[in-house]
Amino acid sequence: MKTWRAEKFGNPKDVLKLVETDVPVPGPGEALLRVLATNIGLPDRMMLEGRYFLVPQPPVTPGQEIVGIVKVAGDGYPFPVGARVIGGANFMSGSGGLAEFCLSPAQGAILADEDMPDEQAAAFLGTFHVAYVGLLNRARARAGETLLVLGGTGGTGSTAIQLGKALGLNVIATVRDARKVAFCREQGADHVIETQTERLSERVRALTGGKGADIVYDTVGEPLVEQALDAIAIGGRYVLIGFAGGSDFPTIPPFKIQTLGISVTGALHSIRTPEERDEAIAVLGRLFSEGKIAMPIDQVVPFADVPEALERLGGGVNGKLIARVSKAATSG
């Protein structure tokens, strides 16, 4: 099978090569998927550059999130051969989703809705499902509250804006420059703050009558943490999602948590109860079918153009980049 693989760390276009590898064999609790489409995310670029903590050494086959067809189901895998599923790829063991076939664990995997195209499904877990866990299961968002999304133009941030509006929240998003403002407003943001020219905490306080944001949804990390903590309301909830602005999650000292009277939580689609999962599947499926949420896709790229797509992930992407790996599910 064809696989994008890097034998050393470096610039994606320099180190990533399309090579022939053996089709892997699934073990208990995992499946072999024929990959239809793969999300190309910033973590994929970071792991190729050697600055992603979950991939400490090469070789690297990137691709964390995929939609694919079950070809072989290992013992205990919940879905049958032929099912179209959305799931994660075993990239840490070398079976990433930027390949014709990959191994995918049962944990976190869900069936893809029939009315959801592959390009939408490929990143649905790591965006809308993570946002659902963060905003509803962990932060317990309530209509009328103020949500501050740090990094509103990325795939995780932009979908949090959409879901926040669908839940009746007042949404404030951050961007690095004016060119990104319109995109965030298109996703539904009520207010957009340009962090290069505006003081984040001052603007949030002004927009909330001095109260601050009830929920901070942080996809950025260190560059904005201190300002976000200055902008959070008493009793606010700080949701850790990612670290697009650095190489690791930010550290929030317990002293800050205590003196600000806030709670800090994390959100992963793979860490939730079965009840939380089933509720999210039902609610998000309904919102998608009703046209209230949809993955903002910057570009769908051919499988052959993956290295060039990874090069774009330095800040020039609005929403998601998706790689089309193989023909659509409807063709068998």
Buried (B, 14 or more C-beta within 10 A) or exposed (E): BBBBBBEEBBBBEEBBEBBEBEBBEBBEBBBBBBBBBBBBBBBBBBBBBBBBEEBEEBBBBBBBBBBBBBBBBBEEBEBEEEBBBBBBBBBBEBBBBBBBBBBBBBEBBBBBBEEBBBBBBBBBBBBBBBBBBBBBBBBEBEEEBBBBBBBBBBBBBBBBBBBBBBBEBBBBBBBBEEEBBEBBBBBBBBBBBBBEEEBBBEBBBEBBEEBBBBBBBBBBBBBBBBBBBBBBBEEBBBBBBBBBBBEEBBEBEEEBBEEBEBBBBBBBBBEBEEEBBEBBBEBBBEBBEEEBBBBBBBBBBEBEEBBEBBBBBEEEBBBBBBBBBBEEBEEE
